[in-house]
Amino acid sequence: MKTDGDSSARKTSPTAIRWADLADLILIIAREIQFRGYRDERVFLLSQSEGMVMRHLVAHASATPSQIAAATGLQRTNASTVLRDLEGKGLIERHVDPEDRRGVSVHRTRRGADNYALVRKEWGDAVSAAAGGDASRLDDAIVLLRSIEAGLIATRPKGSDDRARRGS
């Protein structure tokens, strides 16, 4: 029996199918990395949103809550909850702006930086082992994935966090 999926699949170009295969593999690999957990008991387990905030704070020594929300695609209220949780874990600190007492900047703590370094090492070890240590095409893969990341961020729809939760 033929379905609408069958007819639409025939209309899809081979290149479009390969891009879809790549997207699917990226999601599978990300899930497999998360699924593994961590061997090092010093690691603080983070939600996906917490990880995005910490990744931003590793790249930027400090940021305002609004900057973090915009950079991670989180709604401002959700970013506030994530920041509160990270602060409770001792991974970030908030500092009142001495010039504008209403403003706040967020900084990672030494514990936050150490935690991120630990999880990156475990992720790298897992991916390297899964690839059999073959780094022959690693640079090309990194260049392609960074390009995809930049393009997706640049074209991120407004309110993307709400749509992601609804599955649309």
N, C-alpha and C positions, 0 to 999 in steps of 0.2 A: 504494500500500500504506500502510495506517495503522499508525502506531507508537504506543507508549505515550506518547511525547513529544507526538504530535498530540492525543491525548485529554486529557492533562494541561494542554496549552496552552489548550484550549477552556475548561477549568475555571478558568483564571486570570483575575482581574478586570483590566479595562483599566488601573486605577491600579497594580496590582501589576506589570503589564507595563512601565508607564512607569518605576516605581522600578527594575526590573531593567535597563531601557535606560539609566537614569542611572548605575547601578553599573557597567555595562559600559563606558559612555563614560568614566567616571572612570579606570578601569583602562587603557583605550586611551590616553587623554590622558597619564596618568602615564608610560606606557611610551614614548610619542612624545617627551616631554620628556627622558627619560633617554637615549633612542636618539640624540638630536641631538649629544651630546657638548658640548664647550665650545670657544669661539673663543679665550678668554683662556688663554695658556699658563701663567699663574701658578696656575690652578685645580688643586687636588689632587682627583683622582677618588676618590670614596667609594662604598663598597658601600651598599646600602639600609640596613643596620643601622648603619653608621657615620654615615650621614646623619641617622638618627633620633636617635642619641646627640648629635650636634652640634646638632641642632634643639633638643633638650632643654636643652643647656648654653647656648644663646643665650638661651633664655627664663628660665633659672635660672643665676645667676652661678656657683654651685657646687652639687654634689650628691654624695652617697655612691654608691659602685658599686651598692648595693642599691636606692637610690632611682632610679637611672638604669635599672636592669633592670626595676623595676616600672613606671616611666613609659613605657618603650618597648615593653614586652611581651616583652623578651628573657629567656631563662633566664639565671640568674646566671653560669653557666660561659661561656655565649656572650657575655655582656656583658663579662666579663673579657678574653676574646680580642679583642673589638672595642676595648676601652679600650687594650689593649697596642698594637694596630695604630695607633690614633689618636695615641698617645703617641710611637710610632716615627716618625710623620709630622710630629711637632712641633705637632700641632693641639690637644693637651690636655696638662695637667700634673696630677700627683697630689701632694697635700700631706698630710703626716702631721698629724693633729690634735694640737696642742701639749698639750691637756688629757688626751687619751686616746691615748697613743702607738700603740695598736692600730688606731685609726680613721683612715680616709683620706677626703679630699674630692678631688673632681675638678673642675678649672677649665679653661675654654677658654683658649688662648693668644691673643695678638694675631694670630698667623698663622691660628689656627682661626677667629677672628671675621672676619678679612679674607676667608678662603676662603669662608665661608658667605655673606658679603655679595656676593662675586663671582658665586657660582652663583645666588643669588636674583635678581640683576640679569639674568643671562642667561636664567633661567627666565621672568622677567617680560617681557623683551623678546620672547622666542619666543611666549609666549601672547598678548601684545598684538598682535604682527604677525599671528598666526593668526586673531585675531578682527577683523582689519582696523582695529584701534585703537578699536573701538566699545566705549566704557565705559558706555553708557547703562543696562545692567542689571548692571553689575559688583558694585555694593554688595549687590543682592539675591542674586546668586550666592554672594558671600562669606558672607553671613549664613546661607544654606541649607547651604553646605558646612561651615561651623564647627559648626552644629547637628548635622549628620550625624557629623562627627568626634567631637564630645563624646559623642553617643549611642553610637557604636561603642566608644569607649574605656571608657565607663561600663559597657558590657555585655560587655567583653572576657572570654572564657572563660579559666579558669585553664589554664596550660600552652599558651597560644595559639601560642607560637613553635614548639613541637613539631608541632602540628597543621598549621601553615602549611607547614613543610618537607615534611610527608607529602602535602600537597595535599588534606587533608580538612577 
